Amino acid sequence: MTETHDVACSRCGRTAAGIAEPPVAGDVGQLVYDHVCRECWSEWFEQSVNVINHHGLNPALREHRLQLYEIMKEFLNIPGRTPSQ
């Protein structure tokens, strides 16, 4: 069972419940887990469908996935460079 944890959310600025587990593998997933609340993650998850469709991204392709991660980090206000995955 995953423990509940609070985060100082990088997007909304509130201290709130974080997501249950890293949403993707690697450093990017850990950044989201450590810095994004559940509500803001839910908003990104809905927005990501629009981003994927608008930009014609295929998340199975590494280059497209990295582009999606950069857009996600901007949306969620997560600082730093996206590690390559």
PDB file of N, CA, C and O in Angstrom, chain B, residues numbered from 101:
ATOM      1  N   MET B 101       0.828  -1.185   0.000  1.00  0.00           N
ATOM      2  CA  MET B 101       0.000   0.000   0.000  1.00  0.00           C
ATOM      3  C   MET B 101       0.872   1.247   0.000  1.00  0.00           C
ATOM      4  O   MET B 101       1.854   1.324   0.737  1.00  0.00           O
ATOM      5  N   THR B 102       0.514   2.213  -0.820  1.00  0.00           N
ATOM      6  CA  THR B 102       1.267   3.455  -0.923  1.00  0.00           C
ATOM      7  C   THR B 102       0.827   4.421   0.166  1.00  0.00           C
ATOM      8  O   THR B 102      -0.367   4.606   0.399  1.00  0.00           O
ATOM      9  N   GLU B 103       1.796   5.033   0.830  1.00  0.00           N
ATOM     10  CA  GLU B 103       1.488   5.992   1.879  1.00  0.00           C
ATOM     11  C   GLU B 103       1.109   7.335   1.255  1.00  0.00           C
ATOM     12  O   GLU B 103       1.595   7.705   0.186  1.00  0.00           O
ATOM     13  N   THR B 104       0.229   8.050   1.954  1.00  0.00           N
ATOM     14  CA  THR B 104      -0.143   9.388   1.533  1.00  0.00           C
ATOM     15  C   THR B 104       0.968  10.343   1.938  1.00  0.00           C
ATOM     16  O   THR B 104       1.552  10.207   3.013  1.00  0.00           O
ATOM     17  N   HIS B 105       1.256  11.302   1.083  1.00  0.00           N
ATOM     18  CA  HIS B 105       2.258  12.303   1.416  1.00  0.00           C
ATOM     19  C   HIS B 105       1.773  13.668   0.939  1.00  0.00           C
ATOM     20  O   HIS B 105       1.047  13.773  -0.049  1.00  0.00           O
ATOM     21  N   ASP B 106       2.181  14.699   1.648  1.00  0.00           N
ATOM     22  CA  ASP B 106       1.856  16.063   1.258  1.00  0.00           C
ATOM     23  C   ASP B 106       3.031  16.663   0.498  1.00  0.00           C
ATOM     24  O   ASP B 106       4.190  16.345   0.766  1.00  0.00           O
ATOM     25  N   VAL B 107       2.715  17.529  -0.447  1.00  0.00           N
ATOM     26  CA  VAL B 107       3.742  18.229  -1.220  1.00  0.00           C
ATOM     27  C   VAL B 107       3.443  19.721  -1.215  1.00  0.00           C
ATOM     28  O   VAL B 107       2.293  20.139  -1.083  1.00  0.00           O
ATOM     29  N   ALA B 108       4.480  20.501  -1.358  1.00  0.00           N
ATOM     30  CA  ALA B 108       4.323  21.929  -1.637  1.00  0.00           C
ATOM     31  C   ALA B 108       4.236  22.000  -3.154  1.00  0.00           C
ATOM     32  O   ALA B 108       5.258  21.944  -3.838  1.00  0.00           O
ATOM     33  N   CYS B 109       3.037  22.122  -3.679  1.00  0.00           N
ATOM     34  CA  CYS B 109       2.799  21.993  -5.114  1.00  0.00           C
ATOM     35  C   CYS B 109       3.442  23.141  -5.892  1.00  0.00           C
ATOM     36  O   CYS B 109       3.255  24.314  -5.570  1.00  0.00           O
ATOM     37  N   SER B 110       4.190  22.777  -6.905  1.00  0.00           N
ATOM     38  CA  SER B 110       4.883  23.760  -7.734  1.00  0.00           C
ATOM     39  C   SER B 110       3.927  24.537  -8.629  1.00  0.00           C
ATOM     40  O   SER B 110       4.273  25.621  -9.100  1.00  0.00           O
ATOM     41  N   ARG B 111       2.743  24.011  -8.871  1.00  0.00           N
ATOM     42  CA  ARG B 111       1.803  24.690  -9.766  1.00  0.00           C
ATOM     43  C   ARG B 111       0.870  25.633  -9.001  1.00  0.00           C
ATOM     44  O   ARG B 111       0.752  26.806  -9.355  1.00  0.00           O
ATOM     45  N   CYS B 112       0.211  25.132  -7.962  1.00  0.00           N
ATOM     46  CA  CYS B 112      -0.796  25.944  -7.270  1.00  0.00           C
ATOM     47  C   CYS B 112      -0.252  26.621  -6.022  1.00  0.00           C
ATOM     48  O   CYS B 112      -0.879  27.540  -5.495  1.00  0.00           O
ATOM     49  N   GLY B 113       0.910  26.179  -5.542  1.00  0.00           N
ATOM     50  CA  GLY B 113       1.526  26.794  -4.380  1.00  0.00           C
ATOM     51  C   GLY B 113       0.982  26.332  -3.040  1.00  0.00           C
ATOM     52  O   GLY B 113       1.453  26.776  -1.994  1.00  0.00           O
ATOM     53  N   ARG B 114       0.001  25.450  -3.060  1.00  0.00           N
ATOM     54  CA  ARG B 114      -0.575  24.955  -1.803  1.00  0.00           C
ATOM     55  C   ARG B 114       0.201  23.733  -1.310  1.00  0.00           C
ATOM     56  O   ARG B 114       0.876  23.047  -2.079  1.00  0.00           O
ATOM     57  N   THR B 115       0.085  23.488  -0.016  1.00  0.00           N
ATOM     58  CA  THR B 115       0.535  22.212   0.524  1.00  0.00           C
ATOM     59  C   THR B 115      -0.684  21.311   0.513  1.00  0.00           C
ATOM     60  O   THR B 115      -1.685  21.587   1.174  1.00  0.00           O
ATOM     61  N   ALA B 116      -0.588  20.235  -0.241  1.00  0.00           N
ATOM     62  CA  ALA B 116      -1.746  19.360  -0.438  1.00  0.00           C
ATOM     63  C   ALA B 116      -1.259  17.930  -0.650  1.00  0.00           C
ATOM     64  O   ALA B 116      -0.061  17.679  -0.788  1.00  0.00           O
ATOM     65  N   ALA B 117      -2.207  17.004  -0.674  1.00  0.00           N
ATOM     66  CA  ALA B 117      -1.884  15.593  -0.889  1.00  0.00           C
ATOM     67  C   ALA B 117      -1.240  15.400  -2.253  1.00  0.00           C
ATOM     68  O   ALA B 117      -1.725  15.899  -3.268  1.00  0.00           O
ATOM     69  N   GLY B 118      -0.137  14.663  -2.251  1.00  0.00           N
ATOM     70  CA  GLY B 118       0.545  14.330  -3.496  1.00  0.00           C
ATOM     71  C   GLY B 118      -0.096  13.133  -4.166  1.00  0.00           C
ATOM     72  O   GLY B 118      -0.989  12.495  -3.610  1.00  0.00           O
ATOM     73  N   ILE B 119       0.368  12.840  -5.360  1.00  0.00           N
ATOM     74  CA  ILE B 119      -0.143  11.673  -6.067  1.00  0.00           C
ATOM     75  C   ILE B 119       0.385  10.403  -5.406  1.00  0.00           C
ATOM     76  O   ILE B 119       1.388  10.436  -4.693  1.00  0.00           O
ATOM     77  N   ALA B 120      -0.289   9.296  -5.646  1.00  0.00           N
ATOM     78  CA  ALA B 120      -0.007   8.048  -4.937  1.00  0.00           C
ATOM     79  C   ALA B 120       1.348   7.439  -5.289  1.00  0.00           C
ATOM     80  O   ALA B 120       1.987   6.815  -4.442  1.00  0.00           O
ATOM     81  N   GLU B 121       1.783   7.617  -6.524  1.00  0.00           N
ATOM     82  CA  GLU B 121       3.060   7.044  -6.962  1.00  0.00           C
ATOM     83  C   GLU B 121       3.554   7.838  -8.163  1.00  0.00           C
ATOM     84  O   GLU B 121       2.769   8.528  -8.813  1.00  0.00           O
ATOM     85  N   PRO B 122       4.849   7.748  -8.467  1.00  0.00           N
ATOM     86  CA  PRO B 122       5.345   8.458  -9.646  1.00  0.00           C
ATOM     87  C   PRO B 122       4.562   8.025 -10.887  1.00  0.00           C
ATOM     88  O   PRO B 122       4.385   6.828 -11.115  1.00  0.00           O
ATOM     89  N   PRO B 123       4.093   8.983 -11.691  1.00  0.00           N
ATOM     90  CA  PRO B 123       3.229   8.654 -12.823  1.00  0.00           C
ATOM     91  C   PRO B 123       3.963   8.070 -14.025  1.00  0.00           C
ATOM     92  O   PRO B 123       3.354   7.410 -14.867  1.00  0.00           O
ATOM     93  N   VAL B 124       5.252   8.309 -14.102  1.00  0.00           N
ATOM     94  CA  VAL B 124       6.077   7.741 -15.172  1.00  0.00           C
ATOM     95  C   VAL B 124       7.395   7.298 -14.547  1.00  0.00           C
ATOM     96  O   VAL B 124       7.741   7.721 -13.444  1.00  0.00           O
ATOM     97  N   ALA B 125       8.111   6.464 -15.239  1.00  0.00           N
ATOM     98  CA  ALA B 125       9.379   5.948 -14.726  1.00  0.00           C
ATOM     99  C   ALA B 125      10.458   7.029 -14.737  1.00  0.00           C
ATOM    100  O   ALA B 125      10.386   7.995 -15.496  1.00  0.00           O
ATOM    101  N   GLY B 126      11.442   6.844 -13.890  1.00  0.00           N
ATOM    102  CA  GLY B 126      12.636   7.676 -13.922  1.00  0.00           C
ATOM    103  C   GLY B 126      12.521   8.996 -13.189  1.00  0.00           C
ATOM    104  O   GLY B 126      11.616   9.214 -12.384  1.00  0.00           O
ATOM    105  N   ASP B 127      13.475   9.876 -13.497  1.00  0.00           N
ATOM    106  CA  ASP B 127      13.591  11.163 -12.820  1.00  0.00           C
ATOM    107  C   ASP B 127      12.378  12.054 -13.017  1.00  0.00           C
ATOM    108  O   ASP B 127      11.978  12.765 -12.095  1.00  0.00           O
ATOM    109  N   VAL B 128      11.786  12.029 -14.207  1.00  0.00           N
ATOM    110  CA  VAL B 128      10.623  12.874 -14.480  1.00  0.00           C
ATOM    111  C   VAL B 128       9.464  12.490 -13.572  1.00  0.00           C
ATOM    112  O   VAL B 128       8.812  13.355 -12.987  1.00  0.00           O
ATOM    113  N   GLY B 129       9.213  11.205 -13.456  1.00  0.00           N
ATOM    114  CA  GLY B 129       8.143  10.731 -12.587  1.00  0.00           C
ATOM    115  C   GLY B 129       8.387  11.108 -11.133  1.00  0.00           C
ATOM    116  O   GLY B 129       7.452  11.466 -10.417  1.00  0.00           O
ATOM    117  N   GLN B 130       9.645  11.029 -10.694  1.00  0.00           N
ATOM    118  CA  GLN B 130       9.975  11.387  -9.319  1.00  0.00           C
ATOM    119  C   GLN B 130       9.782  12.889  -9.083  1.00  0.00           C
ATOM    120  O   GLN B 130       9.314  13.288  -8.016  1.00  0.00           O
ATOM    121  N   LEU B 131      10.138  13.726 -10.071  1.00  0.00           N
ATOM    122  CA  LEU B 131       9.911  15.170  -9.955  1.00  0.00           C
ATOM    123  C   LEU B 131       8.428  15.470  -9.763  1.00  0.00           C
ATOM    124  O   LEU B 131       8.059  16.275  -8.908  1.00  0.00           O
ATOM    125  N   VAL B 132       7.591  14.829 -10.549  1.00  0.00           N
ATOM    126  CA  VAL B 132       6.149  15.039 -10.433  1.00  0.00           C
ATOM    127  C   VAL B 132       5.665  14.561  -9.070  1.00  0.00           C
ATOM    128  O   VAL B 132       4.914  15.263  -8.393  1.00  0.00           O
ATOM    129  N   TYR B 133       6.087  13.387  -8.673  1.00  0.00           N
ATOM    130  CA  TYR B 133       5.682  12.818  -7.381  1.00  0.00           C
ATOM    131  C   TYR B 133       6.069  13.740  -6.227  1.00  0.00           C
ATOM    132  O   TYR B 133       5.303  13.896  -5.276  1.00  0.00           O
ATOM    133  N   ASP B 134       7.229  14.337  -6.303  1.00  0.00           N
ATOM    134  CA  ASP B 134       7.754  15.172  -5.216  1.00  0.00           C
ATOM    135  C   ASP B 134       7.186  16.591  -5.202  1.00  0.00           C
ATOM    136  O   ASP B 134       7.216  17.249  -4.162  1.00  0.00           O
ATOM    137  N   HIS B 135       6.665  17.080  -6.338  1.00  0.00           N
ATOM    138  CA  HIS B 135       6.345  18.513  -6.443  1.00  0.00           C
ATOM    139  C   HIS B 135       4.939  18.852  -6.918  1.00  0.00           C
ATOM    140  O   HIS B 135       4.627  20.032  -7.077  1.00  0.00           O
ATOM    141  N   VAL B 136       4.085  17.872  -7.148  1.00  0.00           N
ATOM    142  CA  VAL B 136       2.764  18.167  -7.727  1.00  0.00           C
ATOM    143  C   VAL B 136       1.664  17.515  -6.890  1.00  0.00           C
ATOM    144  O   VAL B 136       1.752  16.340  -6.533  1.00  0.00           O
ATOM    145  N   CYS B 137       0.624  18.301  -6.584  1.00  0.00           N
ATOM    146  CA  CYS B 137      -0.508  17.761  -5.828  1.00  0.00           C
ATOM    147  C   CYS B 137      -1.439  16.975  -6.757  1.00  0.00           C
ATOM    148  O   CYS B 137      -1.359  17.075  -7.981  1.00  0.00           O
ATOM    149  N   ARG B 138      -2.310  16.202  -6.141  1.00  0.00           N
ATOM    150  CA  ARG B 138      -3.241  15.360  -6.907  1.00  0.00           C
ATOM    151  C   ARG B 138      -4.128  16.182  -7.837  1.00  0.00           C
ATOM    152  O   ARG B 138      -4.345  15.806  -8.989  1.00  0.00           O
ATOM    153  N   GLU B 139      -4.640  17.308  -7.330  1.00  0.00           N
ATOM    154  CA  GLU B 139      -5.550  18.126  -8.131  1.00  0.00           C
ATOM    155  C   GLU B 139      -4.857  18.674  -9.379  1.00  0.00           C
ATOM    156  O   GLU B 139      -5.419  18.630 -10.473  1.00  0.00           O
ATOM    157  N   CYS B 140      -3.646  19.186  -9.215  1.00  0.00           N
ATOM    158  CA  CYS B 140      -2.922  19.727 -10.374  1.00  0.00           C
ATOM    159  C   CYS B 140      -2.506  18.615 -11.329  1.00  0.00           C
ATOM    160  O   CYS B 140      -2.486  18.823 -12.542  1.00  0.00           O
ATOM    161  N   TRP B 141      -2.170  17.428 -10.798  1.00  0.00           N
ATOM    162  CA  TRP B 141      -1.840  16.308 -11.677  1.00  0.00           C
ATOM    163  C   TRP B 141      -3.070  15.917 -12.504  1.00  0.00           C
ATOM    164  O   TRP B 141      -2.954  15.636 -13.697  1.00  0.00           O
ATOM    165  N   SER B 142      -4.225  15.900 -11.880  1.00  0.00           N
ATOM    166  CA  SER B 142      -5.458  15.571 -12.582  1.00  0.00           C
ATOM    167  C   SER B 142      -5.723  16.576 -13.702  1.00  0.00           C
ATOM    168  O   SER B 142      -6.137  16.197 -14.797  1.00  0.00           O
ATOM    169  N   GLU B 143      -5.481  17.862 -13.423  1.00  0.00           N
ATOM    170  CA  GLU B 143      -5.654  18.894 -14.451  1.00  0.00           C
ATOM    171  C   GLU B 143      -4.687  18.663 -15.605  1.00  0.00           C
ATOM    172  O   GLU B 143      -5.070  18.789 -16.768  1.00  0.00           O
ATOM    173  N   TRP B 144      -3.427  18.322 -15.294  1.00  0.00           N
ATOM    174  CA  TRP B 144      -2.468  18.043 -16.361  1.00  0.00           C
ATOM    175  C   TRP B 144      -2.887  16.817 -17.151  1.00  0.00           C
ATOM    176  O   TRP B 144      -2.806  16.819 -18.379  1.00  0.00           O
ATOM    177  N   PHE B 145      -3.330  15.778 -16.473  1.00  0.00           N
ATOM    178  CA  PHE B 145      -3.708  14.546 -17.160  1.00  0.00           C
ATOM    179  C   PHE B 145      -4.782  14.835 -18.212  1.00  0.00           C
ATOM    180  O   PHE B 145      -4.713  14.326 -19.330  1.00  0.00           O
ATOM    181  N   GLU B 146      -5.768  15.650 -17.851  1.00  0.00           N
ATOM    182  CA  GLU B 146      -6.806  16.033 -18.817  1.00  0.00           C
ATOM    183  C   GLU B 146      -6.216  16.892 -19.931  1.00  0.00           C
ATOM    184  O   GLU B 146      -6.532  16.691 -21.103  1.00  0.00           O
ATOM    185  N   GLN B 147      -5.366  17.841 -19.573  1.00  0.00           N
ATOM    186  CA  GLN B 147      -4.757  18.732 -20.559  1.00  0.00           C
ATOM    187  C   GLN B 147      -3.824  17.977 -21.501  1.00  0.00           C
ATOM    188  O   GLN B 147      -3.692  18.340 -22.670  1.00  0.00           O
ATOM    189  N   SER B 148      -3.187  16.942 -21.003  1.00  0.00           N
ATOM    190  CA  SER B 148      -2.207  16.208 -21.817  1.00  0.00           C
ATOM    191  C   SER B 148      -2.843  15.600 -23.063  1.00  0.00           C
ATOM    192  O   SER B 148      -2.185  15.497 -24.098  1.00  0.00           O
ATOM    193  N   VAL B 149      -4.086  15.204 -22.984  1.00  0.00           N
ATOM    194  CA  VAL B 149      -4.781  14.671 -24.167  1.00  0.00           C
ATOM    195  C   VAL B 149      -4.850  15.746 -25.249  1.00  0.00           C
ATOM    196  O   VAL B 149      -4.601  15.472 -26.423  1.00  0.00           O
ATOM    197  N   ASN B 150      -5.190  16.970 -24.845  1.00  0.00           N
ATOM    198  CA  ASN B 150      -5.243  18.077 -25.804  1.00  0.00           C
ATOM    199  C   ASN B 150      -3.864  18.372 -26.386  1.00  0.00           C
ATOM    200  O   ASN B 150      -3.732  18.616 -27.585  1.00  0.00           O
ATOM    201  N   VAL B 151      -2.834  18.349 -25.535  1.00  0.00           N
ATOM    202  CA  VAL B 151      -1.468  18.615 -25.986  1.00  0.00           C
ATOM    203  C   VAL B 151      -1.027  17.555 -26.993  1.00  0.00           C
ATOM    204  O   VAL B 151      -0.473  17.881 -28.043  1.00  0.00           O
ATOM    205  N   ILE B 152      -1.273  16.294 -26.673  1.00  0.00           N
ATOM    206  CA  ILE B 152      -0.883  15.199 -27.570  1.00  0.00           C
ATOM    207  C   ILE B 152      -1.575  15.347 -28.919  1.00  0.00           C
ATOM    208  O   ILE B 152      -0.937  15.207 -29.963  1.00  0.00           O
ATOM    209  N   ASN B 153      -2.870  15.627 -28.904  1.00  0.00           N
ATOM    210  CA  ASN B 153      -3.612  15.771 -30.150  1.00  0.00           C
ATOM    211  C   ASN B 153      -3.190  17.019 -30.923  1.00  0.00           C
ATOM    212  O   ASN B 153      -3.010  16.961 -32.139  1.00  0.00           O
ATOM    213  N   HIS B 154      -3.033  18.137 -30.231  1.00  0.00           N
ATOM    214  CA  HIS B 154      -2.672  19.399 -30.886  1.00  0.00           C
ATOM    215  C   HIS B 154      -1.314  19.306 -31.590  1.00  0.00           C
ATOM    216  O   HIS B 154      -1.157  19.771 -32.719  1.00  0.00           O
ATOM    217  N   HIS B 155      -0.337  18.701 -30.908  1.00  0.00           N
ATOM    218  CA  HIS B 155       1.018  18.611 -31.455  1.00  0.00           C
ATOM    219  C   HIS B 155       1.247  17.332 -32.259  1.00  0.00           C
ATOM    220  O   HIS B 155       2.325  17.139 -32.820  1.00  0.00           O
ATOM    221  N   GLY B 156       0.247  16.461 -32.318  1.00  0.00           N
ATOM    222  CA  GLY B 156       0.395  15.202 -33.046  1.00  0.00           C
ATOM    223  C   GLY B 156       1.477  14.314 -32.446  1.00  0.00           C
ATOM    224  O   GLY B 156       2.234  13.672 -33.175  1.00  0.00           O
ATOM    225  N   LEU B 157       1.551  14.278 -31.121  1.00  0.00           N
ATOM    226  CA  LEU B 157       2.601  13.509 -30.444  1.00  0.00           C
ATOM    227  C   LEU B 157       2.219  12.041 -30.290  1.00  0.00           C
ATOM    228  O   LEU B 157       1.053  11.691 -30.105  1.00  0.00           O
ATOM    229  N   ASN B 158       3.225  11.212 -30.372  1.00  0.00           N
ATOM    230  CA  ASN B 158       3.085   9.786 -30.094  1.00  0.00           C
ATOM    231  C   ASN B 158       3.991   9.481 -28.906  1.00  0.00           C
ATOM    232  O   ASN B 158       5.202   9.346 -29.085  1.00  0.00           O
ATOM    233  N   PRO B 159       3.432   9.367 -27.686  1.00  0.00           N
ATOM    234  CA  PRO B 159       4.267   9.163 -26.504  1.00  0.00           C
ATOM    235  C   PRO B 159       5.137   7.908 -26.532  1.00  0.00           C
ATOM    236  O   PRO B 159       6.052   7.774 -25.720  1.00  0.00           O
ATOM    237  N   ALA B 160       4.865   7.002 -27.445  1.00  0.00           N
ATOM    238  CA  ALA B 160       5.711   5.816 -27.564  1.00  0.00           C
ATOM    239  C   ALA B 160       7.068   6.161 -28.187  1.00  0.00           C
ATOM    240  O   ALA B 160       8.032   5.410 -28.037  1.00  0.00           O
ATOM    241  N   LEU B 161       7.139   7.295 -28.885  1.00  0.00           N
ATOM    242  CA  LEU B 161       8.394   7.735 -29.494  1.00  0.00           C
ATOM    243  C   LEU B 161       9.161   8.603 -28.508  1.00  0.00           C
ATOM    244  O   LEU B 161       8.605   9.551 -27.954  1.00  0.00           O
ATOM    245  N   ARG B 162      10.428   8.291 -28.287  1.00  0.00           N
ATOM    246  CA  ARG B 162      11.250   8.987 -27.297  1.00  0.00           C
ATOM    247  C   ARG B 162      11.248  10.499 -27.505  1.00  0.00           C
ATOM    248  O   ARG B 162      11.035  11.250 -26.553  1.00  0.00           O
ATOM    249  N   GLU B 163      11.477  10.948 -28.717  1.00  0.00           N
ATOM    250  CA  GLU B 163      11.527  12.385 -29.015  1.00  0.00           C
ATOM    251  C   GLU B 163      10.205  13.073 -28.656  1.00  0.00           C
ATOM    252  O   GLU B 163      10.208  14.159 -28.075  1.00  0.00           O
ATOM    253  N   HIS B 164       9.091  12.452 -28.996  1.00  0.00           N
ATOM    254  CA  HIS B 164       7.771  13.013 -28.680  1.00  0.00           C
ATOM    255  C   HIS B 164       7.524  13.007 -27.174  1.00  0.00           C
ATOM    256  O   HIS B 164       6.953  13.949 -26.624  1.00  0.00           O
ATOM    257  N   ARG B 165       7.961  11.935 -26.514  1.00  0.00           N
ATOM    258  CA  ARG B 165       7.788  11.832 -25.063  1.00  0.00           C
ATOM    259  C   ARG B 165       8.563  12.937 -24.346  1.00  0.00           C
ATOM    260  O   ARG B 165       8.055  13.539 -23.400  1.00  0.00           O
ATOM    261  N   LEU B 166       9.791  13.203 -24.793  1.00  0.00           N
ATOM    262  CA  LEU B 166      10.584  14.270 -24.187  1.00  0.00           C
ATOM    263  C   LEU B 166       9.930  15.630 -24.412  1.00  0.00           C
ATOM    264  O   LEU B 166       9.946  16.483 -23.524  1.00  0.00           O
ATOM    265  N   GLN B 167       9.358  15.835 -25.593  1.00  0.00           N
ATOM    266  CA  GLN B 167       8.640  17.083 -25.866  1.00  0.00           C
ATOM    267  C   GLN B 167       7.431  17.207 -24.934  1.00  0.00           C
ATOM    268  O   GLN B 167       7.168  18.282 -24.394  1.00  0.00           O
ATOM    269  N   LEU B 168       6.707  16.121 -24.750  1.00  0.00           N
ATOM    270  CA  LEU B 168       5.551  16.123 -23.850  1.00  0.00           C
ATOM    271  C   LEU B 168       5.985  16.410 -22.415  1.00  0.00           C
ATOM    272  O   LEU B 168       5.307  17.148 -21.701  1.00  0.00           O
ATOM    273  N   TYR B 169       7.111  15.833 -21.986  1.00  0.00           N
ATOM    274  CA  TYR B 169       7.617  16.090 -20.637  1.00  0.00           C
ATOM    275  C   TYR B 169       7.952  17.565 -20.443  1.00  0.00           C
ATOM    276  O   TYR B 169       7.673  18.124 -19.383  1.00  0.00           O
ATOM    277  N   GLU B 170       8.544  18.202 -21.446  1.00  0.00           N
ATOM    278  CA  GLU B 170       8.870  19.631 -21.340  1.00  0.00           C
ATOM    279  C   GLU B 170       7.596  20.472 -21.206  1.00  0.00           C
ATOM    280  O   GLU B 170       7.540  21.393 -20.391  1.00  0.00           O
ATOM    281  N   ILE B 171       6.589  20.156 -21.999  1.00  0.00           N
ATOM    282  CA  ILE B 171       5.316  20.879 -21.920  1.00  0.00           C
ATOM    283  C   ILE B 171       4.672  20.629 -20.552  1.00  0.00           C
ATOM    284  O   ILE B 171       4.119  21.547 -19.945  1.00  0.00           O
ATOM    285  N   MET B 172       4.746  19.396 -20.078  1.00  0.00           N
ATOM    286  CA  MET B 172       4.194  19.055 -18.771  1.00  0.00           C
ATOM    287  C   MET B 172       4.896  19.844 -17.664  1.00  0.00           C
ATOM    288  O   MET B 172       4.240  20.385 -16.774  1.00  0.00           O
ATOM    289  N   LYS B 173       6.226  19.909 -17.720  1.00  0.00           N
ATOM    290  CA  LYS B 173       6.966  20.639 -16.698  1.00  0.00           C
ATOM    291  C   LYS B 173       6.606  22.118 -16.703  1.00  0.00           C
ATOM    292  O   LYS B 173       6.515  22.739 -15.644  1.00  0.00           O
ATOM    293  N   GLU B 174       6.402  22.681 -17.884  1.00  0.00           N
ATOM    294  CA  GLU B 174       5.989  24.077 -17.967  1.00  0.00           C
ATOM    295  C   GLU B 174       4.594  24.258 -17.367  1.00  0.00           C
ATOM    296  O   GLU B 174       4.374  25.193 -16.598  1.00  0.00           O
ATOM    297  N   PHE B 175       3.656  23.382 -17.704  1.00  0.00           N
ATOM    298  CA  PHE B 175       2.289  23.445 -17.187  1.00  0.00           C
ATOM    299  C   PHE B 175       2.270  23.319 -15.668  1.00  0.00           C
ATOM    300  O   PHE B 175       1.524  24.027 -14.992  1.00  0.00           O
ATOM    301  N   LEU B 176       3.090  22.416 -15.133  1.00  0.00           N
ATOM    302  CA  LEU B 176       3.111  22.147 -13.697  1.00  0.00           C
ATOM    303  C   LEU B 176       4.107  23.027 -12.944  1.00  0.00           C
ATOM    304  O   LEU B 176       4.224  22.940 -11.721  1.00  0.00           O
ATOM    305  N   ASN B 177       4.823  23.874 -13.686  1.00  0.00           N
ATOM    306  CA  ASN B 177       5.788  24.804 -13.097  1.00  0.00           C
ATOM    307  C   ASN B 177       6.893  24.066 -12.340  1.00  0.00           C
ATOM    308  O   ASN B 177       7.297  24.477 -11.253  1.00  0.00           O
ATOM    309  N   ILE B 178       7.370  22.977 -12.928  1.00  0.00           N
ATOM    310  CA  ILE B 178       8.464  22.210 -12.341  1.00  0.00           C
ATOM    311  C   ILE B 178       9.764  22.723 -12.957  1.00  0.00           C
ATOM    312  O   ILE B 178       9.922  22.684 -14.177  1.00  0.00           O
ATOM    313  N   PRO B 179      10.696  23.204 -12.132  1.00  0.00           N
ATOM    314  CA  PRO B 179      11.936  23.771 -12.662  1.00  0.00           C
ATOM    315  C   PRO B 179      12.907  22.697 -13.147  1.00  0.00           C
ATOM    316  O   PRO B 179      12.777  21.517 -12.817  1.00  0.00           O
ATOM    317  N   GLY B 180      13.867  23.134 -13.926  1.00  0.00           N
ATOM    318  CA  GLY B 180      14.958  22.257 -14.332  1.00  0.00           C
ATOM    319  C   GLY B 180      14.764  21.639 -15.689  1.00  0.00           C
ATOM    320  O   GLY B 180      13.695  21.712 -16.296  1.00  0.00           O
ATOM    321  N   ARG B 181      15.822  21.034 -16.138  1.00  0.00           N
ATOM    322  CA  ARG B 181      15.876  20.384 -17.436  1.00  0.00           C
ATOM    323  C   ARG B 181      15.315  18.967 -17.306  1.00  0.00           C
ATOM    324  O   ARG B 181      15.535  18.302 -16.294  1.00  0.00           O
ATOM    325  N   THR B 182      14.599  18.510 -18.320  1.00  0.00           N
ATOM    326  CA  THR B 182      14.078  17.148 -18.317  1.00  0.00           C
ATOM    327  C   THR B 182      15.211  16.177 -18.598  1.00  0.00           C
ATOM    328  O   THR B 182      15.868  16.280 -19.634  1.00  0.00           O
ATOM    329  N   PRO B 183      15.449  15.238 -17.694  1.00  0.00           N
ATOM    330  CA  PRO B 183      16.461  14.215 -17.973  1.00  0.00           C
ATOM    331  C   PRO B 183      16.028  13.384 -19.178  1.00  0.00           C
ATOM    332  O   PRO B 183      14.838  13.134 -19.367  1.00  0.00           O
ATOM    333  N   SER B 184      16.974  12.963 -19.978  1.00  0.00           N
ATOM    334  CA  SER B 184      16.617  12.152 -21.140  1.00  0.00           C
ATOM    335  C   SER B 184      16.208  10.767 -20.692  1.00  0.00           C
ATOM    336  O   SER B 184      16.829  10.169 -19.814  1.00  0.00           O
ATOM    337  N   GLN B 185      15.145  10.262 -21.315  1.00  0.00           N
ATOM    338  CA  GLN B 185      14.639   8.930 -21.007  1.00  0.00           C
ATOM    339  C   GLN B 185      14.240   8.256 -22.276  1.00  0.00           C
ATOM    340  O   GLN B 185      13.782   7.113 -22.250  1.00  0.00           O
TER     341      GLN B 185
END
